[in-house]
């Protein structure tokens, strides 16, 4: 069974390329990633789940933080 961290990295790879640039993946996938970010860390602003508009810098920071663990 996938952990929350595994799921985050899986969805992250669908939304961002290797250089941290957003892909054209659609709002639903972005909203899914935002929701996962809030589950992992509810203290930061990762974007709007309803619109799929992401706070890219905070999402990338969370990815870097999780990569270190």
C-alpha positions in Angstrom: 0.0 0.0 0.0 1.3 3.4 -0.9 2.1 5.8 1.8 1.0 9.5 1.7 4.6 10.4 0.8 4.7 7.9 -2.1 1.4 9.2 -3.4 2.6 12.8 -3.2 5.7 11.9 -5.3 3.6 10.0 -7.8 1.2 12.9 -8.3 4.0 15.5 -8.2 5.7 13.7 -11.1 2.4 14.0 -13.1 2.2 17.7 -12.4 5.8 18.9 -12.6 8.7 18.0 -14.9 12.2 17.1 -13.6 13.2 20.8 -13.5 10.2 21.8 -11.4 8.2 23.3 -14.3 4.4 22.7 -14.2 3.1 20.4 -16.9 -0.1 20.8 -18.9 -1.9 18.1 -16.8 -5.2 19.8 -16.1 -6.8 21.4 -13.0 -8.1 18.2 -11.5 -4.6 16.7 -11.2 -3.3 20.0 -9.8 -6.1 20.1 -7.3 -5.3 16.5 -6.3 -1.7 17.5 -5.6 -2.8 20.6 -3.6 -5.0 18.4 -1.5 -2.2 15.9 -0.8 0.1 18.8 0.2 -2.4 20.0 2.7 -2.6 16.4 4.1 1.1 16.3 4.5 1.6 19.9 5.8 -1.5 21.8 6.8 0.4 24.9 7.9 1.4 26.3 4.5 -0.5 27.7 1.5 -0.3 25.3 -1.4 -3.0 26.7 -3.6 -6.7 26.5 -4.1 -8.2 23.0 -4.3 -11.4 24.3 -6.0 -9.6 26.0 -8.9 -6.5 24.0 -9.1 -4.3 27.1 -8.9 -1.1 26.1 -7.3 1.4 28.0 -5.0 4.3 26.5 -7.0 7.1 27.6 -4.7 5.5 26.1 -1.6 4.8 22.8 -3.4 8.4 22.6 -4.6 9.6 23.4 -1.1 7.5 20.6 0.3 8.9 18.2 -2.3 12.5 19.2 -1.3 11.7 18.8 2.4 10.1 15.3 1.8 13.1 14.3 -0.4 15.5 14.9 2.5 13.6 12.4 4.8 
